[in-house]
Amino acid sequence: MKASKYQRQYFMPPVKSMKWAEKEYVEKAPIWCSVDLRDGNQALVIPMSLEQKIEFFKLLVKIGFKEIEVGFPAASETEYEFLRTLIEQNLIPEDVTIQVLTQAREHIIRKTFEAVKGAPKAIVHVYNSTSVAQREQVFKKTKEEILKIAVDGAALLKKLADETEGNFQFEYSPESFTGTEPEYALEVCNAVLDVWQPTADNKCIINLPVTVEHSMPHVYASQVEYMCDNLKYRENVIVSLHPHNDRGCGVADSEMGLLAGADRIEGTLFGNGERTGNVDIVTLGMNMYSQGVDPKLDFSDMPHICEVYEECTGMKVTERSPYSGALVFAAFSGSHQDAIAKGMHWRDDKDPDHWNVPYLPIDPTDVGRNYDADVIRINSQSGKGGVGYILETKYGLNLPPKMREAMGYATKAVSDHKHKELHPDEIFGLFKSTFENVVEPYSINEAHFQQKDGGITTQVTSTFQGETIVTEACGNGRLDAVSNALKKAYDLEYSLETYQEHALERSSSSKAIAYVGIKKPDGTLAWGAGVDPDIIRASIDALVTAINNR
């Protein structure tokens, strides 16, 4: 590796353009244009079939995209056929505008207008490369010659639009904008605008693509601001951004570009696109959503969106993709789980108007996820908070704090031994086998009570190692009396430390659960739980289990 072989390939604007830096956040949704079916599709190892494209188009419409780039119809028969299918089968909703791409070359532009004939509304997007590298290495043309390509293409678009059935809007991109001198890009764009003469009723789009990311996002924002401040007919021009992700900053480029005055974003679901991809519209839109700004796109069923995307493209939404990945809401860490659990309890108690839960930037249920399967995930790194939260929210068990700790250690030990995540049903099964109604080696067959002299006398029939005995004892309550009987029968040493109970179901046939903690001579605690319609029987079973767990 030799860093000195590289130099910065971008150009700063000729004047300071930093007003965007005084803004705090994106205040409203941009105009969204999905380029999944063109830019995204051309980057696939196996491009989508006609049927897959139609299914994906319908998904984009359902999400709420009003502008959808459907292809480069002059480039391949498949793309031409797809466009004609959309038009001839009336698959384009009235409020959706399709977009087609063409190079600024006469025969390609003419083929494009043949393909788009009869479209209810269509954006014809013409481009040519303007960067230093493209001018010098690819086209070997001067600035004047490159500008003429753009102007001639713009003029042909205007001419053919007048001659072709349909309702057309124009878009121009100085491709490789980020490698172009901003003042030259401005000169080219203004020359195109002079041809089109946009009006309030017929606005045109100037698209500023990050064809390749060359700079930090604040540089792009300054370039965008310079263009926005100096474009002719600005009130009748929609400034659009088309960021790629070569430096991993596609989302940041877009957000800062919007602060700099842009009106529109071209991108793809989950960032699919050539090389490192296009800007991820899911992340960009959900970033706005998380700050209280309606993105005007519906991501409420994210699992379904992911499913259709993966089926149609053959790509995978990775586990850590923001907002959409399988693990992005998951907390394995014990401290994180504890904080989330306490945050959710706080919400239940306070019922606040705004979302503010530790470690969860948005409510997972807003995007079709749930707390049981997606948030608190249990493995060997987990702790008492997460285990307790799952047992409480999914199975209705409100364990005493110290018992929750013991259950946490038991779960951690199993997960560590098996080297696997434990699912909620496995955790519940572990609780039942470890702490609920354990009857070996001690068990109680019968217990009868009488109230005497301000206390309770009990006669307990118990079994230990196959031998059954009957013991009488007194106590200040039924559980205390049974405990004293067992101590007397088997010379046991412990003290009752914790007793807690609650109903498991709210009905006439509901069961109760009791939790008992006993302190052993060494100061440690042993725990048991009992479940029975009779709370006395449940508490006795819990005591016996705690003794068996000594």
C-alpha positions as CSV (number, residue, x, y, z in Angstrom):
1,M,0.0,0.0,0.0
2,K,1.3,3.4,-1.0
3,A,-1.0,6.3,0.0
4,S,1.1,8.9,-1.9
5,K,-0.2,7.5,-5.2
6,Y,-3.6,9.1,-4.4
7,Q,-4.7,12.7,-4.3
8,R,-8.0,14.4,-3.7
9,Q,-10.2,14.2,-6.8
10,Y,-12.9,16.6,-5.8
11,F,-13.1,20.4,-6.2
12,M,-14.4,22.9,-3.7
13,P,-16.8,25.6,-4.8
14,P,-15.1,28.9,-5.9
15,V,-17.0,30.7,-3.0
16,K,-17.7,29.8,0.5
17,S,-20.9,27.7,0.7
18,M,-21.6,26.8,4.3
19,K,-25.1,28.0,5.2
20,W,-26.1,24.3,5.4
21,A,-23.9,23.9,8.5
22,E,-26.1,26.2,10.5
23,K,-29.1,23.8,10.2
24,E,-29.8,21.1,12.7
25,Y,-31.8,18.4,11.0
26,V,-33.8,17.6,7.8
27,E,-37.2,19.3,8.4
28,K,-39.3,17.6,5.8
29,A,-39.3,14.6,3.4
30,P,-37.8,15.1,0.0
31,I,-39.3,14.0,-3.2
32,W,-38.3,10.3,-3.4
33,C,-37.4,8.5,-6.5
34,S,-36.6,4.8,-6.4
35,V,-33.9,3.7,-8.8
36,D,-34.1,0.0,-7.7
37,L,-35.4,-1.1,-11.0
38,R,-32.7,0.6,-13.0
39,D,-29.5,1.4,-11.0
40,G,-30.2,-1.4,-8.5
41,N,-31.2,-3.9,-11.1
42,Q,-28.1,-3.4,-13.3
43,A,-25.9,-4.1,-10.3
44,L,-27.4,-7.6,-9.6
45,V,-25.5,-10.7,-10.5
46,I,-28.7,-12.0,-12.1
47,P,-30.9,-9.1,-13.1
48,M,-34.6,-9.4,-12.3
49,S,-37.0,-11.1,-14.6
50,L,-40.1,-9.4,-16.0
51,E,-42.3,-11.0,-13.3
52,Q,-39.9,-10.0,-10.5
53,K,-39.7,-6.4,-11.8
54,I,-43.5,-6.1,-11.8
55,E,-43.7,-7.5,-8.2
56,F,-41.0,-5.1,-7.1
57,F,-42.7,-2.2,-8.8
58,K,-45.9,-3.0,-6.9
59,L,-43.9,-3.1,-3.7
60,L,-42.4,0.4,-4.3
61,V,-45.9,1.7,-5.1
62,K,-47.2,0.2,-1.8
63,I,-44.4,1.8,0.2
64,G,-45.4,5.2,-1.3
65,F,-42.9,6.1,-4.0
66,K,-44.4,8.6,-6.4
67,E,-41.5,8.6,-8.8
68,I,-39.9,5.3,-9.9
69,E,-37.1,4.9,-12.4
70,V,-38.1,1.8,-14.4
71,G,-35.1,1.3,-16.6
72,F,-32.8,2.3,-19.5
73,P,-35.2,1.1,-22.2
74,A,-32.7,1.6,-25.0
75,A,-30.1,-0.5,-23.3
76,S,-31.8,-3.9,-23.5
77,E,-34.9,-5.7,-24.8
78,T,-35.8,-6.8,-21.2
79,E,-36.0,-3.2,-20.0
80,Y,-37.9,-2.1,-23.1
81,E,-40.4,-4.9,-22.6
82,F,-40.9,-4.1,-18.9
83,L,-41.6,-0.4,-19.7
84,R,-44.1,-1.3,-22.4
85,T,-45.8,-3.9,-20.1
86,L,-46.3,-1.2,-17.4
87,I,-47.8,1.2,-19.9
88,E,-49.9,-1.2,-21.9
89,Q,-51.3,-3.1,-19.0
90,N,-52.1,0.1,-17.1
91,L,-50.0,-0.9,-14.1
92,I,-48.9,2.7,-13.3
93,P,-51.2,4.4,-10.7
94,E,-52.4,7.9,-11.5
95,D,-50.3,9.5,-8.8
96,V,-47.0,7.7,-9.9
97,T,-44.6,9.0,-12.4
98,I,-42.2,6.6,-14.1
99,Q,-38.7,7.7,-15.0
100,V,-36.4,6.4,-17.8
101,L,-32.7,7.0,-18.3
102,T,-30.9,7.8,-21.5
103,Q,-27.4,8.9,-22.5
104,A,-27.1,12.2,-24.3
105,R,-26.8,10.4,-27.6
106,E,-29.2,10.9,-30.5
107,H,-30.1,7.3,-31.3
108,I,-30.5,6.3,-27.7
109,I,-32.7,9.3,-27.0
110,R,-34.9,8.5,-29.9
111,K,-35.2,4.8,-28.8
112,T,-36.1,6.0,-25.3
113,F,-39.0,8.1,-26.6
114,E,-40.3,5.2,-28.6
115,A,-40.3,3.1,-25.5
116,V,-42.0,5.7,-23.3
117,K,-44.7,6.6,-25.8
118,G,-48.2,6.7,-24.2
119,A,-47.0,6.8,-20.6
120,P,-49.4,8.8,-18.4
121,K,-46.5,10.7,-16.8
122,A,-42.8,10.2,-17.4
123,I,-39.5,11.8,-16.5
124,V,-36.9,11.5,-19.2
125,H,-33.5,11.6,-17.5
126,V,-30.6,12.5,-19.8
127,Y,-27.0,12.5,-18.8
128,N,-23.4,12.9,-19.9
129,S,-20.2,12.8,-17.9
130,T,-18.5,16.1,-17.1
131,S,-15.6,15.1,-14.7
132,V,-12.0,15.8,-15.4
133,A,-11.2,12.1,-15.5
134,Q,-14.0,11.4,-18.0
135,R,-13.2,14.4,-20.2
136,E,-9.5,13.5,-20.4
137,Q,-9.5,9.7,-20.4
138,V,-12.8,8.5,-21.8
139,F,-14.1,11.1,-24.2
140,K,-10.9,13.1,-24.9
141,K,-13.0,16.2,-25.4
142,T,-12.7,19.8,-24.3
143,K,-15.1,21.5,-21.8
144,E,-16.8,23.2,-24.7
145,E,-17.3,19.9,-26.5
146,I,-18.7,18.2,-23.4
147,L,-21.1,21.2,-22.9
148,K,-22.3,20.8,-26.4
149,I,-23.2,17.1,-25.9
150,A,-25.4,18.2,-23.0
151,V,-27.0,21.0,-24.8
152,D,-27.7,19.0,-28.0
153,G,-29.2,16.2,-25.9
154,A,-31.4,18.6,-24.0
155,A,-32.6,20.1,-27.3
156,L,-33.5,16.7,-28.7
157,L,-35.4,15.8,-25.6
158,K,-37.5,19.0,-26.0
159,K,-38.1,18.3,-29.7
160,L,-39.1,14.7,-29.3
161,A,-41.3,15.4,-26.3
162,D,-43.4,17.7,-28.5
163,E,-43.7,15.0,-31.2
164,T,-44.4,12.0,-28.8
165,E,-47.7,11.1,-27.2
166,G,-47.3,11.4,-23.4
167,N,-46.7,13.8,-20.6
168,F,-43.0,14.4,-20.1
169,Q,-40.8,16.1,-17.6
170,F,-37.0,16.5,-18.1
171,E,-34.1,15.7,-15.9
172,Y,-30.4,16.3,-16.5
173,S,-27.4,14.9,-14.7
174,P,-23.8,16.0,-15.1
175,E,-22.6,12.5,-14.4
176,S,-19.5,12.3,-12.2
177,F,-20.5,15.6,-10.7
178,T,-18.3,15.0,-7.6
179,G,-15.2,14.8,-9.9
180,T,-16.2,18.0,-11.8
181,E,-15.2,21.5,-11.1
182,P,-18.4,23.0,-9.5
183,E,-18.3,26.2,-11.6
184,Y,-18.0,24.1,-14.8
185,A,-20.9,21.8,-13.6
186,L,-22.9,25.0,-13.0
187,E,-22.1,26.3,-16.5
188,V,-23.3,23.0,-18.1
189,C,-26.5,22.8,-16.1
190,N,-27.4,26.4,-16.8
191,A,-26.8,25.8,-20.5
192,V,-29.3,22.9,-20.3
193,L,-31.8,25.0,-18.4
194,D,-31.6,27.7,-21.0
195,V,-32.7,25.1,-23.6
196,W,-35.6,23.8,-21.5
197,Q,-36.8,27.2,-20.1
198,P,-38.5,25.6,-17.1
199,T,-41.7,27.2,-15.7
200,A,-43.8,26.9,-12.5
201,D,-46.1,24.6,-14.4
202,N,-43.4,22.6,-16.1
203,K,-40.4,22.3,-13.7
204,C,-37.3,20.4,-14.6
205,I,-34.9,18.4,-12.5
206,I,-31.2,19.0,-12.2
207,N,-29.6,15.9,-10.6
208,L,-26.2,16.1,-8.9
209,P,-25.0,12.5,-8.7
210,V,-22.3,11.3,-6.4
211,T,-21.3,8.9,-9.1
212,V,-18.2,8.1,-7.1
213,E,-17.7,9.3,-3.6
214,H,-14.5,11.3,-3.5
215,S,-14.9,13.5,-0.4
216,M,-16.3,13.8,3.1
217,P,-20.0,14.7,3.2
218,H,-19.6,18.3,4.2
219,V,-17.7,18.9,0.9
220,Y,-20.6,17.5,-1.1
221,A,-23.0,19.7,0.9
222,S,-20.9,22.8,0.0
223,Q,-21.0,21.8,-3.7
224,V,-24.7,21.3,-3.6
225,E,-25.3,24.6,-1.9
226,Y,-23.2,26.4,-4.5
227,M,-25.3,24.8,-7.3
228,C,-28.6,25.7,-5.5
229,D,-27.5,29.3,-5.0
230,N,-26.4,29.8,-8.6
231,L,-28.7,27.7,-10.9
232,K,-30.8,29.8,-13.2
233,Y,-34.6,29.5,-12.9
234,R,-34.1,28.1,-9.4
235,E,-37.7,28.5,-8.4
236,N,-38.7,26.3,-11.3
237,V,-35.9,23.7,-10.8
238,I,-36.0,20.6,-8.6
239,V,-32.5,19.9,-7.4
240,S,-32.0,16.2,-7.0
241,L,-29.3,14.1,-5.4
242,H,-28.1,10.6,-6.4
243,P,-25.5,9.5,-3.9
244,H,-23.4,6.4,-4.1
245,N,-21.7,4.9,-1.2
246,D,-18.0,4.3,-2.1
247,R,-16.8,5.9,1.2
248,G,-19.7,4.6,3.2
249,C,-21.2,8.0,3.5
250,G,-24.2,7.8,1.1
251,V,-26.7,8.6,3.9
252,A,-24.6,11.4,5.3
253,D,-24.2,12.9,1.8
254,S,-27.9,12.9,1.3
255,E,-28.8,14.4,4.7
256,M,-26.2,17.2,4.3
257,G,-27.2,17.7,0.7
258,L,-30.8,18.2,1.8
259,L,-29.7,20.7,4.4
260,A,-27.8,22.5,1.5
261,G,-31.0,23.0,-0.4
262,A,-31.7,19.9,-2.4
263,D,-35.4,18.9,-3.0
264,R,-35.2,15.3,-4.1
265,I,-33.4,12.0,-3.5
266,E,-32.7,9.1,-5.9
267,G,-31.8,5.9,-4.1
268,T,-32.7,2.3,-3.5
269,L,-34.1,0.1,-0.8
270,F,-31.3,-1.1,1.5
271,G,-28.7,0.6,-0.7
272,N,-28.4,-1.9,-3.5
273,G,-26.4,-0.6,-6.4
274,E,-23.1,-0.7,-8.2
275,R,-19.9,-1.2,-6.2
276,T,-20.8,-0.3,-2.6
277,G,-24.4,0.7,-3.6
278,N,-26.7,3.7,-3.8
279,V,-28.0,5.7,-0.8
280,D,-30.1,3.4,1.4
281,I,-33.6,5.0,1.3
282,V,-34.8,2.9,4.2
283,T,-32.1,4.2,6.5
284,L,-32.5,7.8,5.2
285,G,-36.3,7.8,5.6
286,M,-36.2,6.1,9.0
287,N,-33.6,8.6,10.2
288,M,-36.1,11.3,9.6
289,Y,-38.9,9.3,11.2
290,S,-36.8,8.7,14.3
291,Q,-36.6,12.5,14.8
292,G,-40.3,13.1,14.4
293,V,-40.3,13.9,10.6
294,D,-42.8,12.0,8.5
295,P,-40.8,10.5,5.6
296,K,-43.9,10.0,3.5
297,L,-42.9,6.3,3.0
298,D,-44.5,3.4,4.7
299,F,-42.0,1.0,6.3
300,S,-44.5,-0.4,8.9
301,D,-44.1,-3.9,7.6
302,M,-40.4,-4.1,7.3
303,P,-40.2,-7.9,7.4
304,H,-42.4,-8.2,4.3
305,I,-40.4,-5.5,2.5
306,C,-37.2,-7.4,3.3
307,E,-38.8,-10.7,2.1
308,V,-39.9,-9.3,-1.3
309,Y,-36.6,-7.5,-1.8
310,E,-34.6,-10.7,-1.1
311,E,-36.8,-12.8,-3.3
312,C,-36.7,-10.4,-6.3
313,T,-33.0,-9.4,-6.1
314,G,-31.2,-12.4,-4.7
315,M,-29.5,-10.0,-2.3
316,K,-29.7,-10.2,1.5
317,V,-30.6,-7.7,4.0
318,T,-27.8,-8.1,6.5
319,E,-28.4,-8.6,10.2
320,R,-27.0,-5.2,11.1
321,S,-28.7,-3.1,8.3
322,P,-30.1,-0.1,10.1
323,Y,-33.8,-0.4,11.0
324,S,-34.3,-3.5,8.9
325,G,-31.7,-6.1,9.9
326,A,-32.7,-9.1,12.0
327,L,-30.5,-8.0,14.9
328,V,-30.7,-4.2,15.0
329,F,-33.1,-4.1,17.9
330,A,-31.6,-7.1,19.7
331,A,-29.9,-6.8,23.1
332,F,-27.8,-9.6,24.3
333,S,-25.8,-7.7,26.9
334,G,-27.2,-8.0,30.4
335,S,-26.9,-4.3,31.2
336,H,-28.6,-3.3,27.9
337,Q,-31.4,-5.8,28.6
338,D,-31.9,-4.5,32.1
339,A,-32.1,-0.9,30.9
340,I,-34.5,-1.7,28.1
341,A,-36.7,-3.7,30.5
342,K,-36.8,-0.8,33.0
343,G,-37.4,1.6,30.2
344,M,-40.4,-0.4,29.0
345,H,-41.8,-0.6,32.6
346,W,-41.3,3.2,32.9
347,R,-43.4,3.7,29.7
348,D,-46.1,1.5,31.1
349,D,-46.3,3.5,34.3
350,K,-45.9,7.0,32.9
351,D,-47.6,6.6,29.4
352,P,-45.5,9.4,27.9
353,D,-46.3,11.0,24.6
354,H,-42.8,10.6,23.1
355,W,-40.6,7.6,22.7
356,N,-37.4,7.5,24.8
357,V,-36.2,4.0,25.7
358,P,-32.6,3.2,26.4
359,Y,-30.8,1.5,23.5
360,L,-33.9,1.6,21.2
361,P,-33.9,4.7,18.9
362,I,-37.3,3.8,17.6
363,D,-40.2,1.6,18.8
364,P,-39.6,-1.8,17.0
365,T,-43.3,-2.3,16.6
366,D,-43.5,0.7,14.3
367,V,-41.6,-1.4,11.6
368,G,-43.4,-4.7,12.3
369,R,-41.0,-6.1,14.8
370,N,-41.9,-7.4,18.3
371,Y,-40.2,-7.3,21.7
372,D,-40.3,-11.0,22.5
373,A,-38.5,-12.2,19.4
374,D,-36.6,-9.2,18.3
375,V,-35.4,-7.1,21.3
376,I,-34.5,-9.1,24.3
377,R,-32.3,-12.0,23.0
378,I,-30.7,-14.4,25.5
379,N,-27.2,-15.9,25.3
380,S,-24.2,-16.3,27.6
381,Q,-23.7,-12.5,27.7
382,S,-27.2,-11.9,29.0
383,G,-28.3,-11.1,32.5
384,K,-31.2,-11.0,34.9
385,G,-32.9,-8.1,33.4
386,G,-33.5,-9.7,30.0
387,V,-34.4,-13.1,31.4
388,G,-36.8,-11.5,33.8
389,Y,-38.3,-9.3,31.1
390,I,-39.0,-12.3,28.8
391,L,-40.6,-14.3,31.7
392,E,-42.7,-11.4,32.7
393,T,-43.9,-10.1,29.3
394,K,-44.3,-13.5,27.6
395,Y,-45.3,-15.8,30.4
396,G,-46.6,-13.5,33.1
397,L,-44.0,-14.4,35.7
398,N,-42.9,-11.5,37.9
399,L,-39.9,-12.9,39.8
400,P,-38.5,-11.3,42.9
401,P,-35.4,-9.4,42.1
402,K,-33.0,-11.9,43.7
403,M,-34.7,-14.8,42.1
404,R,-34.4,-13.1,38.8
405,E,-30.7,-12.9,39.4
406,A,-30.6,-16.7,40.1
407,M,-32.6,-17.4,37.0
408,G,-30.2,-15.2,35.0
409,Y,-27.2,-17.2,36.2
410,A,-29.0,-20.5,35.4
411,T,-29.8,-19.3,31.9
412,K,-26.3,-18.0,31.3
413,A,-24.8,-21.3,32.3
414,V,-27.0,-23.3,29.9
415,S,-26.3,-20.9,27.0
416,D,-22.6,-20.9,27.7
417,H,-22.5,-24.7,27.9
418,K,-24.5,-25.2,24.7
419,H,-22.8,-22.2,22.9
420,K,-26.2,-21.0,21.6
421,E,-28.9,-18.5,22.0
422,L,-31.9,-19.6,24.1
423,H,-35.3,-18.8,22.8
424,P,-38.2,-17.7,25.1
425,D,-39.8,-21.2,25.2
426,E,-36.4,-22.7,26.2
427,I,-36.0,-20.1,29.0
428,F,-39.5,-20.8,30.2
429,G,-38.8,-24.6,30.2
430,L,-35.5,-24.0,32.1
431,F,-37.4,-22.0,34.7
432,K,-40.0,-24.8,35.2
433,S,-37.5,-27.6,35.4
434,T,-35.2,-25.6,37.8
435,F,-37.5,-23.6,40.0
436,E,-41.1,-24.9,39.7
437,N,-42.6,-27.8,41.8
438,V,-39.4,-29.8,42.2
439,V,-40.4,-32.8,44.3
440,E,-37.0,-34.6,44.8
441,P,-35.6,-35.5,47.3
442,Y,-38.3,-33.9,49.6
443,S,-42.0,-33.8,48.9
444,I,-45.2,-33.1,50.8
445,N,-48.2,-35.4,50.4
446,E,-50.7,-33.6,52.7
447,A,-50.9,-30.7,55.0
448,H,-53.7,-30.0,57.4
449,F,-54.1,-26.8,59.5
450,Q,-55.8,-25.6,62.7
451,Q,-55.8,-22.2,64.2
452,K,-54.7,-22.4,67.9
453,D,-53.6,-19.8,70.4
454,G,-53.2,-17.0,67.8
455,G,-51.1,-19.2,65.5
456,I,-51.4,-22.0,63.0
457,T,-50.8,-25.7,63.8
458,T,-50.1,-28.1,60.9
459,Q,-49.9,-31.8,60.4
460,V,-47.6,-32.5,57.5
461,T,-47.2,-35.8,55.7
462,S,-43.9,-35.7,53.8
463,T,-41.6,-38.1,52.0
464,F,-37.8,-38.3,51.8
465,Q,-35.9,-41.0,50.0
466,G,-39.0,-43.3,49.9
467,E,-39.8,-42.9,53.6
468,T,-43.0,-41.1,54.6
469,I,-43.5,-39.5,58.0
470,V,-46.1,-37.3,59.7
471,T,-44.9,-34.2,61.6
472,E,-46.7,-31.6,63.6
473,A,-45.5,-28.0,64.2
474,C,-46.7,-24.5,64.8
475,G,-46.1,-21.2,63.1
476,N,-47.3,-17.6,62.7
477,G,-48.9,-18.6,59.4
478,R,-49.5,-21.6,57.2
479,L,-46.2,-21.4,55.3
480,D,-44.2,-20.8,58.4
481,A,-45.9,-23.8,60.1
482,V,-45.1,-26.1,57.2
483,S,-41.5,-24.8,57.2
484,N,-41.2,-25.5,60.9
485,A,-42.6,-29.0,60.4
486,L,-40.0,-29.8,57.7
487,K,-37.2,-28.4,59.8
488,K,-38.3,-30.6,62.7
489,A,-38.7,-33.7,60.6
490,Y,-35.4,-33.6,58.8
491,D,-33.2,-31.4,61.0
492,L,-33.0,-28.7,58.2
493,E,-31.2,-25.4,58.7
494,Y,-32.5,-22.4,56.8
495,S,-34.6,-19.2,57.2
496,L,-37.5,-18.0,55.2
497,E,-36.3,-14.8,53.5
498,T,-38.7,-14.0,50.6
499,Y,-42.3,-14.8,49.8
500,Q,-44.1,-13.3,46.9
501,E,-47.3,-14.3,45.0
502,H,-49.5,-13.2,42.1
503,A,-52.2,-14.6,39.8
504,L,-51.2,-16.1,36.5
505,E,-54.5,-15.7,34.7
506,R,-57.5,-13.4,35.3
507,S,-60.4,-15.8,35.3
508,S,-62.5,-17.8,37.8
509,S,-60.3,-20.8,37.2
510,S,-57.0,-18.8,37.4
511,K,-53.9,-20.3,38.8
512,A,-51.6,-18.6,41.3
513,I,-47.8,-18.7,41.4
514,A,-45.8,-18.3,44.6
515,Y,-42.1,-17.6,44.9
516,V,-40.1,-18.6,48.0
517,G,-36.5,-17.8,48.9
518,I,-34.7,-19.4,51.8
519,K,-31.3,-18.4,53.2
520,K,-28.9,-21.3,53.9
521,P,-26.4,-21.4,56.8
522,D,-23.7,-20.1,54.4
523,G,-25.8,-17.0,53.6
524,T,-26.7,-17.9,50.1
525,L,-30.2,-18.1,48.8
526,A,-32.1,-21.0,47.3
527,W,-35.3,-20.4,45.3
528,G,-38.5,-22.2,44.4
529,A,-41.8,-21.5,42.7
530,G,-45.1,-23.3,43.0
531,V,-48.1,-23.1,40.7
532,D,-51.6,-24.2,41.8
533,P,-55.2,-22.9,41.8
534,D,-54.8,-22.9,45.6
535,I,-52.3,-20.3,46.7
536,I,-51.5,-22.2,49.9
537,R,-50.6,-25.3,47.9
538,A,-48.6,-23.1,45.5
539,S,-46.6,-21.6,48.4
540,I,-45.9,-25.0,50.0
541,D,-44.7,-26.3,46.6
542,A,-42.5,-23.3,46.2
543,L,-41.0,-23.9,49.7
544,V,-40.3,-27.5,49.0
545,T,-38.7,-26.7,45.7
546,A,-36.4,-24.1,47.4
547,I,-35.4,-26.7,50.0
548,N,-34.7,-29.2,47.2
549,N,-32.6,-26.5,45.5
550,R,-30.4,-25.9,48.6
